[in-house]
Amino acid sequence: MACCVLIFGCATGARDPAYRYYVAGNPDDVVTETRGLLVMQGGGTDVDINYQRMGEFAGGGDFLVLRASGDDDYNEYIYKLCNCDSVETIVVDSRDAAYERFVARKIRRAEALFIAGGDQSNYVRFWKGTAVEDAIHFVAAKPAPIGGTSAGMAVMGQFSYSAMSPESLTAAVALSNPFHVDLTLERDFLNLAGLENVITDQHLIERDRIGRTVAILARLLHDDWTSTGQAIAADRETSVHLDPATGIAEIFSTATHSTPYVYFMRSLSEATVCEPEKPLSIQDVSVYRVAPGGTFDLKNWTGTGGLAYTFSVNDGQLISSTGEIY
């Protein structure tokens, strides 16, 4: 196996490199037959099957990790799992870097693309409206496998919590005031087939975020961004593999995680109270909790092997029809 690290300078002559590039395996481009797959993990320890299946759906081509911070931590790990020609990482940590020809060309030539964890506000700040965003859509349209974990998962839906404020949004804050300054939303950063009208959230149980997901759904409806508020929210070490053609999602997890759940949530009716400085009130938010072995059909919004229940929020208090939130 060949392994090398290449660092390219900025075309504008800036002192620091505009981007950083690393490769494990063959640095030359190959072209393989690919199939579409969306892989979304809620953060934490990586689920090996994510990269095995992405490599399979990539036809063993070039696998690219895209990030806005960090370095090549993923390259050797994924290379051992995906049976690919190469695994490359590009760190695109500025808008200048997002317009570099080399960056866009490398993304477009990838047979699989994975967005690492980090800070999703940087993905929006640095990549939205740039050649990087266009290149991601180009790969998705081949179709080819696209994945993301943690912040990478957070930006995969048509709607996303953009984390633009200094403090990360908590459930308590969102439920007490759905217009709080920390509740920052983005739409149409990525438009991936199969994730229309969907917001993706992560680290769900670990960081007690399900209440914030409900509040975000209420805002999407209130702001007329959609008439069908839908969410896919995963806990750490748990991933969703979605076939964008059929809308069927499968759930996977690490062997050691004790709460390997993904929550599919939907709200069709606007909140009864969704106003600035007032606690949220909303009724009839449907929830379907799925563990590994279960599936969910996004096109028909039905699941198998899981647990169905509903949420309501009364004066900022989240209530479950089963008595248990998670």
NUKE-382569 format. One line per field, with one value per residue (C-alpha): residue number from 1; residue in one letter; x, y, z. Coordinates in steps of 0.001 Angstrom, whole numbers. Example, Ala and Ser with C-alpha at 12.3 -4.5 7.8 and 13.67 -1.06 7.14 Angstrom:
// NUKE-382569
nr: c(1:2)
rest: c(a:s)
px: c(12300:13670)
py: c(-4500:-1060)
pz: c(7800:7140)
// end
This chain:
// NUKE-382569
nr: c(1:2:3:4:5:6:7:8:9:10:11:12:13:14:15:16:17:18:19:20:21:22:23:24:25:26:27:28:29:30:31:32:33:34:35:36:37:38:39:40:41:42:43:44:45:46:47:48:49:50:51:52:53:54:55:56:57:58:59:60:61:62:63:64:65:66:67:68:69:70:71:72:73:74:75:76:77:78:79:80:81:82:83:84:85:86:87:88:89:90:91:92:93:94:95:96:97:98:99:100:101:102:103:104:105:106:107:108:109:110:111:112:113:114:115:116:117:118:119:120:121:122:123:124:125:126:127:128:129:130:131:132:133:134:135:136:137:138:139:140:141:142:143:144:145:146:147:148:149:150:151:152:153:154:155:156:157:158:159:160:161:162:163:164:165:166:167:168:169:170:171:172:173:174:175:176:177:178:179:180:181:182:183:184:185:186:187:188:189:190:191:192:193:194:195:196:197:198:199:200:201:202:203:204:205:206:207:208:209:210:211:212:213:214:215:216:217:218:219:220:221:222:223:224:225:226:227:228:229:230:231:232:233:234:235:236:237:238:239:240:241:242:243:244:245:246:247:248:249:250:251:252:253:254:255:256:257:258:259:260:261:262:263:264:265:266:267:268:269:270:271:272:273:274:275:276:277:278:279:280:281:282:283:284:285:286:287:288:289:290:291:292:293:294:295:296:297:298:299:300:301:302:303:304:305:306:307:308:309:310:311:312:313:314:315:316:317:318:319:320:321:322:323:324:325:326)
rest: c(m:a:c:c:v:l:i:f:g:c:a:t:g:a:r:d:p:a:y:r:y:y:v:a:g:n:p:d:d:v:v:t:e:t:r:g:l:l:v:m:q:g:g:g:t:d:v:d:i:n:y:q:r:m:g:e:f:a:g:g:g:d:f:l:v:l:r:a:s:g:d:d:d:y:n:e:y:i:y:k:l:c:n:c:d:s:v:e:t:i:v:v:d:s:r:d:a:a:y:e:r:f:v:a:r:k:i:r:r:a:e:a:l:f:i:a:g:g:d:q:s:n:y:v:r:f:w:k:g:t:a:v:e:d:a:i:h:f:v:a:a:k:p:a:p:i:g:g:t:s:a:g:m:a:v:m:g:q:f:s:y:s:a:m:s:p:e:s:l:t:a:a:v:a:l:s:n:p:f:h:v:d:l:t:l:e:r:d:f:l:n:l:a:g:l:e:n:v:i:t:d:q:h:l:i:e:r:d:r:i:g:r:t:v:a:i:l:a:r:l:l:h:d:d:w:t:s:t:g:q:a:i:a:a:d:r:e:t:s:v:h:l:d:p:a:t:g:i:a:e:i:f:s:t:a:t:h:s:t:p:y:v:y:f:m:r:s:l:s:e:a:t:v:c:e:p:e:k:p:l:s:i:q:d:v:s:v:y:r:v:a:p:g:g:t:f:d:l:k:n:w:t:g:t:g:g:l:a:y:t:f:s:v:n:d:g:q:l:i:s:s:t:g:e:i:y)
px: c(0:1251:611:1566:671:454:-92:-1047:-563:-3136:-3376:-3844:-430:-1724:813:-1100:-2206:-5741:-6467:-4754:-4804:-3848:-4101:-3780:-3557:-3335:-3211:-4289:-7933:-9978:-13537:-15893:-19602:-21380:-24779:-26577:-26567:-26926:-25138:-25858:-24250:-25095:-21426:-19236:-17221:-17485:-19649:-17427:-20187:-20662:-17380:-17659:-21001:-19943:-16919:-19154:-21571:-18561:-17443:-14062:-13252:-11795:-13212:-12967:-13300:-14263:-13746:-13218:-10813:-8505:-6325:-6114:-7330:-9821:-7609:-5958:-9057:-11396:-8800:-8697:-12493:-13746:-11735:-11233:-8533:-7735:-8978:-8305:-8946:-9293:-9511:-11386:-11292:-12052:-14164:-10977:-10164:-13699:-13033:-9726:-9843:-7984:-10554:-13593:-11928:-11027:-14557:-16181:-13910:-14729:-16802:-17732:-17872:-17939:-18322:-16540:-17596:-16598:-18539:-21390:-21379:-18013:-19459:-22183:-19862:-17079:-18889:-22419:-22749:-19251:-17697:-17534:-21312:-21740:-19228:-20997:-24249:-22391:-21246:-24721:-26261:-24000:-25484:-22757:-22639:-22642:-22162:-21617:-21164:-22043:-21752:-21473:-24851:-26297:-25891:-27214:-30921:-32625:-32941:-30272:-29486:-26589:-25003:-24226:-24553:-21727:-23657:-24918:-28701:-30094:-33536:-34407:-33613:-35407:-38583:-38680:-38236:-38309:-37017:-33984:-30829:-29225:-31885:-30237:-31526:-30277:-32055:-30927:-27242:-27321:-30181:-29764:-32411:-34321:-33821:-36296:-38275:-35983:-33842:-31087:-29963:-27333:-25883:-29553:-29781:-26187:-26807:-30584:-31451:-34829:-36667:-34655:-35496:-39203:-38760:-36965:-39823:-42225:-40128:-39932:-43725:-44206:-41748:-43452:-40285:-42346:-45855:-44454:-41842:-39744:-36665:-34130:-32274:-29650:-27781:-24011:-22492:-25688:-26165:-28897:-28311:-30892:-31518:-32529:-34300:-36642:-36729:-35964:-33673:-31736:-30219:-26738:-24690:-21486:-21709:-21219:-23678:-26558:-29097:-28609:-31718:-32730:-35850:-38010:-40247:-42985:-45302:-48036:-49758:-48377:-47770:-50529:-47932:-44708:-43760:-40661:-40010:-42860:-42640:-43541:-46817:-47373:-49424:-49333:-45680:-45346:-42254:-40953:-37940:-35879:-32991:-30624:-32609:-35561:-36283:-38131:-39812:-39465:-41684:-44652:-43465:-43911:-41500:-40964:-39512:-39654:-41771:-44393:-45543:-46323:-44995:-46786:-45315:-47392:-46000:-42448:-42765:-42152:-44626:-44579:-47619:-45665:-44415:-40810:-39146:-36500)
py: c(0:3457:6226:9848:13283:16248:19853:22396:26133:28794:30103:33650:33599:33550:32500:29395:26608:27040:23360:20176:16939:13418:10066:6381:4013:4891:8683:8318:8631:5544:5349:2646:1915:3344:3120:5564:5204:7739:6900:9007:8333:10122:10549:8631:5512:4721:1859:-299:-1403:2207:2128:-1457:-749:2643:992:-1672:923:2895:-102:-18:3414:6460:7241:10885:12252:15910:18046:21631:20815:17998:15905:12384:10362:8466:7430:4251:3162:3422:2054:-1211:-1565:-245:-2299:872:2050:4909:6879:10606:13441:17094:19684:22691:25268:28543:29910:30514:26818:25937:27613:25855:23879:20941:20610:20636:18258:15743:15773:15321:12374:10551:7372:7773:10884:11134:14335:13984:15338:18732:21995:22157:25953:25811:23597:26155:29178:27750:25586:26857:28496:27402:24887:22417:22408:21959:19106:17266:17453:16197:13069:12465:12675:9962:8371:7415:6844:9954:9746:11841:11513:13959:17420:15650:14015:17304:18962:16117:16929:19628:21484:21660:23149:25330:25983:29574:30937:30726:28240:24857:24676:22575:21011:23123:26374:25380:24273:27365:29763:28354:31722:31823:33232:29779:28199:28894:27071:26514:25164:23859:23694:20128:18771:15000:12824:10994:13666:16265:17978:16307:17685:15424:15510:13517:12579:12316:10395:11110:14877:14782:16536:15093:18122:20461:18335:18730:22500:22700:20828:23385:26230:24670:24549:27983:29627:27971:26193:23012:21695:18323:18563:15388:14458:11637:11730:9170:8475:8023:4847:4312:4806:4964:3533:4988:3814:7101:5266:3207:5352:2310:2930:253:729:-339:162:-796:-4045:-2346:551:101:2465:2017:3919:6110:8261:9150:12082:13835:16778:17821:20478:23817:24450:25996:28308:29075:32651:34536:34480:32013:28284:26014:24094:21541:18345:15056:14731:11128:9160:5822:4454:1868:-312:-2418:-5044:-2716:-636:2535:3511:7275:7411:5899:6978:3549:1267:-2362:-3843:-578:1333:3922:6676:10400:13563:16648:19793:21752:25080:23972:20508:17493:14650:11134:8942:6022:7957:7499:10150:7828)
pz: c(0:-888:1614:1221:2508:169:1241:-1384:-971:-1620:-5173:-3819:-2141:1432:4062:5189:2843:1541:2147:3258:1313:2423:655:1572:-1370:-5040:-5589:-9237:-10225:-11088:-12368:-11134:-11308:-8267:-6547:-4310:-516:2302:5570:8662:12046:15292:16243:18666:17880:14188:12950:10732:8379:7279:5394:4237:2562:1225:-355:-1870:-3274:-4557:-6596:-4892:-6317:-4600:-1156:-51:3499:3593:6687:7896:10734:11813:9557:8118:11138:8963:6071:7356:9304:6325:3900:5870:5699:2377:-140:-2170:-4570:-2196:786:606:3056:2144:4927:3519:6291:4510:1660:-316:-53:-1160:-4523:-5220:-8481:-6982:-4165:-6454:-8918:-6209:-4777:-8200:-9015:-5767:-5872:-2175:-33:3766:5827:9164:12542:13858:13813:11306:11392:9625:6897:6278:6557:4404:1852:1188:-2216:-3287:-5654:-2746:-2361:-6120:-6144:-3311:-5280:-8369:-6497:-5059:-8537:-10042:-7817:-5327:-1555:647:4412:7505:11250:14031:12422:9081:9667:10897:7474:5317:5557:3519:6823:9499:12865:11757:15199:14228:17771:20353:22516:21331:21427:24286:24547:27596:25803:22586:24380:26591:23653:20084:18812:21098:19526:19781:17538:14183:11124:7592:4537:1159:2047:810:-1272:-1240:-2859:-124:2545:1309:4105:6660:9452:10769:14413:16310:19732:20672:23943:24914:24953:25591:22348:21406:22813:20616:17578:18367:18763:15428:13745:15215:13812:10345:10213:11768:9351:6331:5290:4929:5506:6598:9335:9424:11420:11521:14836:15848:19048:19140:17663:15661:11945:9325:5853:3477:-60:-1734:-4546:-2375:772:2937:5906:7816:11266:12405:15561:17313:19270:22640:22534:24995:23381:19613:18535:15633:15958:12976:13944:12024:12598:10172:12283:13399:17070:19125:20671:18828:19627:20758:24515:25115:25949:23049:22852:20078:19776:17898:16943:15796:16810:15574:17459:15598:16778:14629:12740:12209:9133:8235:4961:4548:1474:3315:6782:8333:10177:11116:14292:16235:18741:17732:20094:20130:21720:22886:24361:26853:28032:27262:28859:26610:27222:25725:25152:26623:29634:28439:26271:24838)
// end
